[in-house]
Amino acid sequence: MIRWVLGLVLLAGLSACASSRDLGDAPVPLGDFRLEHNIVIADKAQRGPLSREATDEQLAAAVKDAMAERFGRYDGPSRYHFGISVEGYVLAQPGIPLVLAPKSALILNVTVWDDAAGDKLNDEPEQITVLETFGTAPVIGTGYTMTAEEQLKELSQNAAKAVERYLVKQRNEEGWFAPDAPSTDALDSEENAIIENTDVPTEA
């Protein structure tokens, strides 16, 4: 209980923007990344104080859908897998306007697996913590303006965006995900061009 309260107080200063707005845009570059297995569990998720209730199945399904929505846009030649556990959540209930406007929150542990290497890219799970999108209910909180299902969907989309940021950071700093490999068609065209432009010796 104390950890949850302190955590949310510390996070109260963070800002957030609608993380689903960019889904219609081209995805940020992630090299050879393609999401193959998208595994989400929530059997140990802790419900935070003053939270609406969500079942393990609802939590896992919302996060899984959000990850598929964002990372299904990547079609690189190499396969990677997500192993995600929902650690905790708050789906805010109506509070007292201007005095207590609870914020929804979601905590995930994320592990990324490289299929070709058969091993994890991050030895320790990366913990992702997100809040509801500020601006949807600037004073009274989403407890008044959204259903629990809507809150969970928004939080899951925010979490997927946060995971994407993490992957981009790891690619830039740790060299995750090789550059995009040329397609088979491109390789065939290049090979044909080499053959056509090569002087083949003829008999004198």
C-alpha positions in Angstrom: 0.0 0.0 0.0 2.7 2.5 1.0 4.8 1.7 -2.2 1.7 2.4 -4.3 0.9 5.7 -2.6 4.5 7.0 -2.7 4.9 5.9 -6.3 1.8 7.7 -7.5 2.7 10.8 -5.6 6.1 10.8 -7.2 4.6 10.3 -10.6 2.0 13.1 -10.2 4.5 15.5 -11.7 4.9 13.6 -14.9 3.0 14.6 -18.0 1.5 12.4 -20.7 0.0 12.8 -24.1 -2.4 10.7 -26.1 -0.1 7.8 -27.2 -2.4 6.4 -29.8 -2.4 9.5 -32.0 0.7 8.4 -34.0 -0.7 4.9 -34.9 -1.7 6.2 -38.3 1.9 7.4 -39.0 4.8 5.3 -40.2 6.4 3.5 -37.2 9.7 4.8 -35.8 12.6 2.8 -37.2 13.4 -0.4 -35.3 15.8 -2.1 -37.7 15.0 -5.8 -38.4 12.3 -6.0 -35.7 9.1 -8.0 -36.1 7.0 -9.1 -33.2 6.3 -12.8 -33.3 5.0 -13.9 -29.9 3.2 -11.4 -27.7 2.8 -13.1 -24.3 1.1 -11.2 -21.5 0.2 -12.5 -18.0 -1.5 -10.7 -15.1 -2.0 -13.4 -12.5 0.1 -11.6 -9.9 -1.2 -8.0 -10.7 -1.8 -6.0 -7.5 -4.8 -3.6 -7.4 -3.8 -0.2 -6.1 -5.7 1.8 -3.5 -9.0 3.4 -4.5 -9.0 1.4 -7.8 -11.8 -0.1 -9.7 -11.4 -3.8 -10.2 -10.3 -5.6 -13.3 -9.9 -9.3 -13.8 -6.5 -10.9 -14.7 -8.1 -11.8 -18.1 -9.1 -8.2 -18.8 -5.7 -6.8 -17.8 -3.8 -9.3 -20.0 -6.1 -8.9 -23.0 -6.0 -5.1 -22.9 -2.2 -5.0 -22.8 -1.8 -7.7 -25.4 -4.2 -5.9 -27.8 -2.3 -2.6 -27.3 1.1 -4.3 -28.0 -0.3 -6.0 -31.1 -1.8 -2.7 -32.3 1.5 -0.8 -32.1 4.1 -3.4 -32.9 2.0 -5.2 -35.5 3.1 -2.4 -37.8 6.7 -3.6 -37.9 7.5 -6.2 -40.6 11.3 -6.6 -40.3 13.0 -9.9 -41.3 13.9 -11.0 -37.8 11.5 -12.4 -35.1 11.4 -11.1 -31.6 9.1 -12.0 -28.7 7.6 -10.1 -25.7 7.2 -11.6 -22.3 5.1 -9.2 -20.3 3.7 -9.4 -16.8 1.2 -6.9 -15.4 2.5 -6.0 -11.9 -0.1 -3.5 -10.7 -2.8 -1.1 -11.7 -5.0 1.7 -10.6 -8.3 2.4 -12.4 -9.3 5.6 -10.8 -12.7 5.9 -9.2 -14.5 9.3 -8.9 -12.7 11.5 -6.4 -13.5 14.9 -5.0 -13.0 17.6 -7.7 -10.2 20.1 -7.1 -9.1 18.1 -4.0 -8.7 14.5 -4.9 -8.7 13.5 -8.6 -7.2 10.0 -8.6 -5.0 9.1 -11.6 -5.1 5.7 -13.3 -1.8 3.9 -13.5 -0.4 0.7 -14.9 2.9 -1.1 -14.1 4.4 -3.8 -16.4 7.6 -5.9 -16.5 8.8 -6.4 -20.0 11.3 -8.9 -21.4 12.4 -9.0 -25.0 13.6 -12.2 -26.6 15.7 -12.6 -29.8 14.3 -15.7 -31.6 17.5 -16.3 -33.7 19.7 -16.1 -30.6 17.3 -18.0 -28.5 18.0 -15.7 -25.6 16.8 -12.5 -23.8 18.0 -9.1 -24.9 17.5 -7.7 -21.5 18.8 -9.8 -18.6 16.5 -8.2 -16.1 12.9 -7.2 -17.0 12.3 -3.5 -17.8 9.7 -2.1 -15.5 7.3 0.3 -17.3 5.0 2.6 -15.4 2.5 4.8 -17.1 -0.3 7.1 -16.0 -3.5 8.0 -17.7 -3.3 10.6 -20.5 -3.4 14.0 -19.0 -5.8 16.4 -20.7 -8.7 13.9 -21.1 -10.0 15.1 -17.7 -7.7 17.8 -16.5 -9.3 18.5 -13.1 -11.7 15.8 -12.1 -9.8 12.8 -13.4 -10.9 9.9 -15.6 -12.8 8.3 -12.8 -15.6 10.7 -13.7 -15.3 10.6 -17.4 -14.3 7.1 -18.5 -15.4 3.5 -17.8 -12.9 1.1 -16.3 -12.6 -0.6 -19.7 -11.8 2.8 -21.4 -9.2 3.6 -18.7 -7.6 0.2 -19.1 -7.4 0.6 -22.9 -5.8 4.1 -22.6 -3.3 2.9 -20.1 -2.4 -0.1 -22.2 -1.9 2.1 -25.3 0.3 4.4 -23.2 2.3 1.4 -22.0 2.8 0.2 -25.6 4.1 3.6 -26.5 6.5 3.5 -23.5 7.8 0.1 -24.6 8.4 1.4 -28.1 10.4 4.3 -26.6 12.4 1.8 -24.6 13.2 -0.3 -27.7 14.3 2.8 -29.6 16.6 3.8 -26.7 18.1 0.3 -26.5 18.6 0.2 -30.3 20.5 3.5 -30.1 22.5 2.8 -27.0 22.9 -1.0 -27.0 22.7 -1.9 -30.7 19.5 -3.9 -30.5 18.0 -4.9 -33.8 20.2 -5.1 -36.9 19.6 -2.7 -39.7 16.9 -3.6 -42.1 18.0 -6.5 -44.4 17.4 -6.0 -48.1 14.4 -8.0 -49.4 14.9 -11.1 -51.6 13.6 -9.2 -54.6 16.2 -6.5 -54.0 19.0 -9.1 -53.7 17.8 -10.9 -56.9 17.7 -7.6 -58.8 21.2 -6.7 -57.6 22.6 -10.1 -58.6 21.1 -9.8 -62.1 22.5 -6.4 -62.5 26.0 -7.7 -61.6 25.7 -10.5 -64.1 24.5 -8.3 -66.9 27.3 -5.7 -66.3 30.1 -8.3 -66.0 32.3 -8.7 -69.1 32.3 -12.4 -69.8 35.5 -13.5 -71.6 35.0 -15.1 -75.0 37.2 -17.4 -76.9 39.6 -15.6 -79.3 
